[in-house]
Amino acid sequence: MRGWAVPRSERAQRSVVITGASRGLGLASAAHLHQQGWTVVGAMRTPDAGLERIRELAGARPDDPRLVGVQLDLTDPGSITGAAKAIEEAVGAPDALVHNAGITAAGAVEEVELEVWEQLFATNLFGPVALTRALLPSMRARGSGRIVVVSSESGVRGMPVVAAYSAVKGASERWAESLANEVAPFGLGVTVLVTGTFDTDIITDAGAQDLRDFDGPYGPMHERIDRRGRLAIRIAAPPSRFARGLARALDDRAPFSRHAVGPDAHALAAFSRILPSRALHHITRIAMGIPRSGAMRASSDQTDPTDDRRTSP
């Protein structure tokens, strides 16, 4: 809503902290916001290399004071404390904190060890919570600012073969909703950005732990989902589209807001509002090529497991 947007006169010299700014959506967002006049703090595992990528994409000078790199490992409490201190020394209380960094893993629940679940929750949820806690005192004292939690379609619906990622993204959204009511009285706002499929490492084998066993009992399901996934990768939107969506979201003034970014995310958001859960479950199964109920039993016949003309047992 336009009524909630930040007036153009107030946008000058705003500062934004972006975690995971060295690649993918974070890199595109850092470069775009810098070009829009923001002071950008990239919080990354390797800030020197990451800053060089941001400068190159943004067309910035090596000595540009509006680009700051901060070392951050979201699984290390000491690194989080040090990053928060470095951020406040560089820009004071940031105008915006964007929780973009994250990892994912592919595999059926039976295939993914609990240690992997712990890694995902440590990086995607516990680390962002800790960084937010470290920066909230200064943001509260300032009396303004926005916290953005980058979610995904997997946070809207539980998606097969990425259960750990779906679980942590769903938890992140619930955290953001709770946080919004807590910080609104201090003048702060929270936004959840639900991302669709973008052309980044996280949707490829290079950016995810692939724990799928194609020779195991879930093999036929993996093969079907994999074929659909390869098609999705070919039509994925460029990260620059997400960056523009984030820039618009940072102008929000509402205490809490949720935006979908990307055509598939918009479609899922619409379906989630109007369709019952059972229908969404069926649509997910068809869209991802998941065999029908009972089709992978040892005693199943050899007919096409995705043939919906047959009724489930």
Helices and strands as residue ranges (DSSP letters): G 2-4, G 8-10, E 15-19, H 24-35, E 39-44, H 47-58, E 67-71, H 77-91, E 96-99, E 105-106, H 114-121, I 122-126, H 127-142, E 145-152, H 153-156, H 163-183, G 184-186, E 188-195, G 201-203, G 205-207, E 209-210, H 219-234, H 239-249, E 256-261, H 263-274, H 277-288
